[in-house]
Amino acid sequence: MSTIVKIPGERVAILIGKGGETKAIIEQRTGVKLTVDSEEGDVEIDHTHASDPSMSIIVSNIVMAIGRGFSPSKALKLLENDCYLEILDIRDYVGKKLEHVERMRARVIGTHGKTREIFEELTGADVSIYGNTVSIIGSSLQLDIARRGMDMLLSGSEHATVYHFLESKRAQLKVDGLGF
């Protein structure tokens, strides 16, 4: 059994890694075989010999995370229990007009990456903005809070309102043992 995931061509080298290192780590830790088509960006995930059949879904998420701009080390967090990937499409909020997407992407990144950095600090989740998407990696609670905050920001809420929301939820993260 195999699954195919498509990633952007410029992210293929990051998935493979220097000398095939990243690809080898993924295969070694999961028991899944990856076949990468460097020309098309297609990644075949063969989980026939994996000890856990759910590894196909987890490796698909790891490959998608790398394709959406995460470093391999952050994407490999998806192997941990209670760690998930969420991908939000900016076009769902502003339509397909390029200037609207670029404006919203800039709004999410913030000046010198400050908004993204604040999201990561206040939620403990990892955030990547790549192309038309905003991707989040975190535990179920971190993901829920970061997704709700990002939804507010993408829907037009002011930065201060979103930061206040995230700060109010920070206490909940600490109570649940996810304090950082």
HELIX and SHEET records of a PDB file:
HELIX    1   1 GLY A    9  ARG A   11  5                                   3    
HELIX    2   2 VAL A   12  ILE A   16  1                                   5    
HELIX    3   3 LYS A   18  GLY A   20  5                                   3    
HELIX    4   4 GLU A   21  THR A   30  1                                  10    
HELIX    5   5 MET A   55  GLY A   67  1                                  13    
HELIX    6   6 PRO A   72  ALA A   75  1                                   4    
HELIX    7   7 LEU A   76  LEU A   79  5                                   4    
HELIX    8   8 ARG A   91  VAL A   94  1                                   4    
HELIX    9   9 LEU A   98  ILE A  109  1                                  12    
HELIX   10  10 THR A  111  GLY A  113  5                                   3    
HELIX   11  11 LYS A  114  THR A  123  1                                  10    
HELIX   12  12 SER A  140  LEU A  154  1                                  15    
HELIX   13  13 HIS A  159  VAL A  175  1                                  17    
SHEET    1   A 3 SER A   2  LYS A   6  0                                        
SHEET    2   A 3 ASP A  42  ASP A  46 -1                                        
SHEET    3   A 3 LYS A  33  ASP A  37 -1                                        
SHEET    1   B 3 TYR A  84  ASP A  89  0                                        
SHEET    2   B 3 THR A 133  GLY A 138 -1                                        
SHEET    3   B 3 ASP A 126  TYR A 130 -1                                        
END                                                                             
